[in-house]
Structures are given as structure tokens and as C-alpha cells.
């Protein structure tokens, strides 16, 4: 339980109001790292609607949906094989957070 609390505290340090679904979105992207994950796959794995996935990826990205600076932990880009799809991957900051979280367990 201590490790879980420590992980949650790390997320709260980044954003004191971060929602659980945003944390789950980050963790699912981190789980597939270094491979990117499709946004549709994030929706399936998280059980979130596609609009919620997009909102959470934006919050974890460079800019939130309210044009405020995001956390810069993930980045989304078009899938070159299917431009209708977006792939999400960790940024360098996202990888550092992943390493920190892994070292807590």
C-alpha cells in the first residue's frame, strides 16, 4: 500500500487536481513504452469514451483542452499507416516519471 500511496503522491505533485482516469491513461501509455499505443486502444483498455481519452491525452500532453500548459508527459501524432488514427507515446519527461514510478515498487 505504501508504494501505491507514493505513486499517487507523485501524480499529485504534478497536478494536485489530477483525476484517476488521467493517471490510468498515463499508466497505460507507460505500460506499452517504448512502443506507442493507439488512442482507440487506450479507450478499450481504460473503458473510457474516446472523448475522455482525448481529453486526458491533452492534459498529459503539451497543451490541455483549455489552452493551458499541459504536463508534457505524452505526445500524440498521426499514424503514418492510417492518418485517421493517433498514436500516443511518452515524452522524455514521461519516461523519467515512469522510471521514478518503477523504482518505487
Phi, psi and omega in degrees: 000325180300319180296320179296315178298319179297319177297314179297323179295323176299317178296320180293331176293326178289318181205106183301341182252015182298132179277157180301321181295332176289320177298316180297319178301313178301313184297324178292322176293317180296326181297326182269350181303135017271358179281140175287164179234141178291144177299325178295324178291322175301319178298316180296313184290328183269339184079013181267152173294155182301325178296323178290321177299313180300317180297318181289322176296320178298316180297325179277348182270203184286325182223133177284173182292345178264019180059032173258153177302135178270189183275347178059037179264334180226164173222145179244141178212159180296143171284120183296336180276336180212095188294350176283342183263150174242139177256142180240134179219165179283147170273179176300320178295321178296323178291323177296318177297319178301314179299319179297316180296318179296326180286345178283336185267000000 
